Amino acid sequence: MTVAAVGNSTFRFRDTAVLSVAIAEAPLVMTSAEIDEALAATYERVGVRPGLLEGLAGIQERRWWPEDVSFADAAAMAGAKALADAGVDPGQIGLLVDTSVSRAHLEPSAAVDVHHQLGMPSRCMNFDLSNACLGFVNGMHLAGMMIDAGQIDYAIVVDGEGSRELQERTIARLQRDDATADDIFENFASLTLGSGGAAMVLGRASEHPEGHRFVGGVSRAATQHHRICVGDMHQMRTDSRALLEAGLQLSVEIWTEAKQHFDWSDLDCYVIHQVSNVHTQAITAALEIDPARVPLTFPSRGNIGPASIPFTLALQADDLRAGDRVGCLGIGSGLNASVIEIAW
């Protein structure tokens, strides 16, 4: 089983490996220039300089799904690809976890839709796991624990995110005559979001030498900051500066904790949650990480929420070599943070 070294904040895996990680690309491109154009009259009226999405956040564009593609569809498309890449039959999967923040309704779970679309067997446990942008990393952790415990042989973690509805509503709200500069900055993070699907298949390392072994990780919480970013599918209001500062503090704390148990000072690749230029520069400086080892997807995809880490990892996979050490660094509003090391 996974052995906790310090309470439940530090953990190691015994026999879990990543067998595949795959993505589903949203096909419609929405550029930051198009959003600036839509908000040009408001920017001029309230005295806000256009170009912040690209110039400050570094996000040139994000993707949208067609209106007839659901969040569960996106997760299922990525899941089907991950299963095919892993060579694992759906009938072998013992656990399916959907970690999507985006959801069309409160019940039933999104997982049941994905379970049905992928043709999973009745014995495959399935449920949603929600923890803001950290959800997918939590799903990886949970799947690893169940595999190590011998309860299941294979697991799949999926995620489907869509920013179209939220951004269309946000743009319409900011186009109103009563919109203020404060409204723009409170809704700024909403306009950095993107759309996409991601999935990961996990199995026993002892039975899959070709797999990429889970090593271990650390988790920490700072829930005193749970009101900094609050949102739903209609609106998300964020104190971006406070969220950055609190997130940095928590990241430094978790990194300091990790140094007692792991050597993460010289990993080959750091797959961090994709937010913005400002966030990336701040986190690499605070943790003394080489920026050249941090692949970026936010410039062309935006922040895809919990899908951003597996999405970035999947796009980086072809450049990774056997033996490379990869750190997946996730953080979610609330705040919660977690790091998992994978031996590629």
C-alpha positions in Angstrom: 0.0 0.0 0.0 1.0 3.7 -0.2 3.0 4.5 2.9 2.5 7.8 4.6 5.7 9.2 5.9 4.3 12.2 7.7 0.6 12.0 8.5 -1.2 12.1 5.2 0.9 14.9 3.7 3.7 12.8 2.3 3.2 9.6 0.4 5.1 7.0 -1.7 3.8 4.5 -4.2 4.9 0.9 -4.4 3.6 -0.6 -7.7 1.7 2.0 -9.8 2.7 3.2 -13.3 1.3 5.6 -15.9 0.5 3.5 -19.0 -0.8 6.3 -21.2 -1.8 10.0 -21.1 -3.9 11.4 -23.9 -5.8 14.6 -24.8 -8.9 15.8 -26.8 -8.4 19.1 -28.5 -11.2 21.6 -28.7 -11.3 22.8 -32.3 -12.5 26.4 -32.1 -9.9 29.1 -31.5 -10.8 32.2 -29.6 -7.9 34.7 -29.5 -7.2 37.3 -26.8 -7.3 39.9 -29.6 -10.9 38.9 -30.3 -11.8 39.3 -26.7 -10.1 42.7 -26.5 -12.1 43.7 -29.6 -15.4 42.6 -28.0 -14.5 44.7 -24.9 -12.9 47.6 -26.6 -15.8 50.1 -25.8 -15.7 49.1 -22.1 -11.9 49.3 -21.9 -12.1 52.8 -23.3 -14.9 53.9 -21.1 -13.3 52.8 -17.8 -9.7 53.5 -18.7 -8.3 49.9 -18.9 -5.5 49.3 -21.3 -6.3 46.5 -23.8 -3.8 43.7 -24.4 -3.5 42.5 -20.8 -4.6 38.9 -21.7 -1.7 38.5 -24.1 0.8 41.0 -22.8 0.5 40.3 -19.1 -0.9 36.8 -18.9 0.9 35.6 -22.0 -2.3 33.9 -23.4 -2.6 34.5 -27.1 -5.6 32.2 -27.6 -7.7 29.6 -25.9 -10.0 26.9 -27.4 -13.8 26.4 -27.3 -15.9 23.3 -28.0 -18.8 23.4 -30.5 -22.1 23.8 -28.7 -23.1 20.2 -29.3 -20.0 18.8 -27.5 -20.6 18.2 -23.8 -17.9 18.2 -21.0 -18.5 14.5 -20.6 -18.0 14.0 -24.4 -14.6 15.8 -24.1 -13.6 13.5 -21.2 -14.8 10.4 -23.0 -12.9 11.3 -26.2 -9.7 11.7 -24.3 -10.5 8.5 -22.3 -11.0 6.4 -25.5 -7.7 7.6 -26.8 -5.8 6.9 -23.5 -7.3 3.3 -23.4 -6.2 2.7 -27.0 -2.7 4.0 -26.4 -2.4 1.9 -23.3 -3.7 -1.2 -25.0 -6.1 -1.8 -22.2 -9.6 -3.1 -22.8 -12.4 -1.1 -21.1 -13.5 -4.3 -19.4 -10.2 -4.4 -17.4 -10.8 -1.0 -15.8 -11.7 -1.2 -12.1 -12.0 2.5 -11.4 -13.0 5.6 -13.5 -12.7 9.0 -11.9 -13.9 12.2 -13.6 -12.2 15.2 -12.2 -13.9 17.9 -14.3 -14.7 21.3 -12.8 -17.0 22.0 -15.7 -20.4 20.3 -15.3 -23.8 20.6 -17.0 -25.8 19.6 -14.0 -25.4 18.6 -10.3 -26.6 15.0 -10.8 -26.0 12.4 -11.9 -22.3 12.5 -11.9 -20.4 13.2 -15.1 -18.6 9.9 -14.5 -21.6 7.8 -15.3 -21.9 9.5 -18.7 -18.2 8.8 -19.4 -18.5 5.3 -18.0 -21.4 4.6 -20.5 -19.7 6.2 -23.5 -16.5 4.1 -22.9 -18.4 0.9 -22.4 -17.1 0.2 -19.0 -18.3 -2.9 -17.1 -20.7 -2.8 -14.3 -18.0 -3.8 -11.8 -16.0 -0.6 -12.7 -16.4 1.8 -9.8 -17.0 5.3 -11.1 -17.5 8.7 -9.5 -16.6 12.4 -9.8 -13.8 13.9 -7.8 -13.9 17.7 -7.5 -11.1 19.9 -6.1 -10.9 22.9 -8.4 -7.7 22.8 -10.6 -6.1 20.1 -8.4 -8.7 17.5 -9.1 -6.8 15.5 -11.7 -3.6 15.2 -9.5 -5.9 14.0 -6.7 -7.4 11.5 -9.0 -3.9 10.2 -9.9 -3.1 9.8 -6.2 -6.4 8.0 -5.4 -6.0 5.6 -8.4 -2.4 4.9 -7.3 -3.5 4.1 -3.8 -6.2 1.7 -5.0 -3.8 -0.1 -7.3 -1.1 -0.4 -4.6 -3.7 -1.7 -2.2 -4.6 -4.5 -4.7 -8.2 -3.5 -5.0 -8.0 -2.8 -8.7 -5.7 -3.7 -11.6 -6.3 -0.7 -13.8 -7.7 2.8 -13.4 -8.6 5.7 -15.7 -8.7 9.3 -14.7 -10.5 11.7 -17.1 -11.3 15.4 -17.4 -13.4 17.5 -19.8 -13.3 21.3 -19.5 -15.1 24.0 -21.5 -14.8 27.7 -21.0 -17.1 28.9 -23.8 -20.3 29.5 -21.8 -18.5 31.2 -18.9 -16.5 33.4 -21.2 -19.5 34.3 -23.4 -21.5 35.3 -20.3 -18.5 37.2 -18.9 -18.0 39.2 -22.1 -21.7 40.0 -22.3 -21.7 41.2 -18.6 -18.6 43.3 -19.1 -20.1 44.9 -22.2 -22.9 46.4 -20.1 -22.9 50.2 -19.5 -22.6 49.7 -15.7 -19.4 47.5 -15.9 -16.5 49.0 -14.0 -12.7 48.6 -14.1 -13.0 46.6 -10.9 -15.4 44.2 -12.6 -12.9 43.7 -15.4 -10.1 42.8 -13.0 -12.3 40.6 -10.9 -13.3 38.7 -14.0 -9.9 38.7 -15.6 -9.1 35.1 -14.6 -12.3 33.9 -16.3 -11.0 35.2 -19.6 -7.8 33.2 -19.3 -9.5 29.8 -19.2 -9.5 27.3 -22.0 -11.2 24.1 -23.1 -9.9 20.6 -23.6 -10.1 17.0 -22.5 -7.4 14.8 -20.9 -7.2 11.2 -19.6 -4.6 8.9 -18.0 -4.6 5.1 -17.7 -2.8 3.6 -14.7 -1.8 0.0 -13.9 0.6 -2.1 -12.0 4.3 -1.2 -12.6 5.3 -4.9 -11.9 3.1 -6.0 -14.9 4.0 -3.2 -17.2 7.7 -2.5 -17.4 7.0 -0.2 -20.3 5.0 2.1 -17.9 6.2 5.2 -16.1 6.4 4.5 -12.4 4.7 6.7 -9.7 7.4 7.5 -7.1 5.6 9.6 -4.5 4.5 13.0 -3.5 3.4 15.7 -1.0 0.1 17.4 -0.4 -0.7 20.5 1.6 -3.7 22.8 2.3 -4.2 26.4 3.1 -8.0 26.6 3.3 -8.0 30.0 5.0 -7.9 31.3 1.5 -11.1 29.6 0.3 -12.9 32.8 -0.7 -10.2 34.3 -2.9 -11.6 32.6 -6.1 -15.2 31.6 -6.2 -17.1 30.6 -9.4 -19.7 28.6 -11.2 -20.6 28.1 -14.8 -22.1 31.6 -15.0 -19.5 33.7 -13.3 -16.1 33.5 -11.6 -14.7 36.3 -9.4 -11.1 36.1 -8.5 -8.6 38.3 -6.5 -5.8 37.4 -8.8 -3.0 39.1 -6.8 -4.1 37.5 -3.5 -4.5 34.1 -5.2 -1.0 34.4 -6.6 0.6 35.4 -3.3 -1.2 32.7 -1.3 -0.5 30.1 -3.9 3.2 31.0 -3.9 3.4 30.7 -0.1 1.7 27.3 -0.1 4.0 26.1 -3.0 7.1 27.1 -1.0 5.8 25.3 2.0 5.1 22.1 0.1 8.5 22.3 -1.6 10.2 22.8 1.8 8.3 19.7 3.1 9.3 17.7 0.0 13.0 18.4 0.5 12.9 16.3 3.6 11.8 13.2 1.7 12.5 13.7 -2.1 15.3 15.1 -4.2 13.4 17.4 -6.5 16.1 20.1 -7.0 17.2 18.7 -10.3 14.2 17.0 -12.0 14.3 16.7 -15.8 10.8 18.2 -16.3 8.4 20.2 -14.2 4.8 20.0 -15.4 3.1 22.8 -13.5 -0.5 24.0 -13.5 -0.8 26.3 -16.5 -2.1 29.7 -15.4 -0.1 32.6 -16.9 3.3 34.2 -17.5 3.1 35.9 -14.2 2.3 32.7 -12.3 5.0 30.6 -14.1 7.7 33.2 -13.6 6.8 33.6 -9.9 6.7 29.8 -9.2 9.9 29.0 -11.0 11.7 31.8 -9.1 10.3 30.9 -5.7 11.1 27.2 -6.1 14.4 27.8 -7.9 13.3 25.7 -10.9 15.0 26.0 -14.3 12.4 27.7 -16.6 13.8 25.8 -19.5 12.5 22.6 -17.9 8.9 23.9 -17.6 6.9 23.1 -20.8 4.1 25.6 -21.4 0.7 25.2 -22.9 -1.2 28.2 -21.6 -0.1 30.6 -24.4 -2.1 28.7 -27.0 -4.7 26.8 -24.8 -5.2 29.0 -21.8 -5.8 27.6 -18.3 -7.7 24.3 -18.9 -8.3 23.8 -15.1 -7.5 20.3 -13.8 -6.9 19.1 -17.3 -3.9 21.4 -17.7 -1.3 19.1 -16.1 -2.2 15.9 -18.0 -2.7 18.0 -21.2 0.8 19.5 -20.8 2.3 16.1 -19.9 0.8 14.5 -23.0 2.1 17.1 -25.3 5.6 16.8 -23.7 5.7 13.0 -23.7 7.4 12.6 -27.0 10.3 14.7 -25.7 10.7 12.6 -22.5 13.3 9.8 -22.4 13.3 6.6 -20.3 14.6 7.5 -16.9 13.6 11.1 -16.9 12.2 12.4 -13.6 9.0 14.4 -14.0 7.3 16.4 -11.3 3.6 17.2 -11.6 2.9 20.3 -9.6 -0.8 21.1 -9.1 -2.6 23.8 -7.1 -6.3 24.5 -6.8 -8.3 27.4 -5.5 -9.3 26.8 -1.9 -6.3 26.4 -1.5 -4.9 22.9 -2.0 -1.6 21.9 -3.6 0.1 18.5 -4.5 3.2 17.3 -6.2 3.6 13.8 -7.7 6.9 12.5 -9.1 6.8 10.2 -12.1 9.9 8.2 -13.2 9.5 8.2 -17.0 
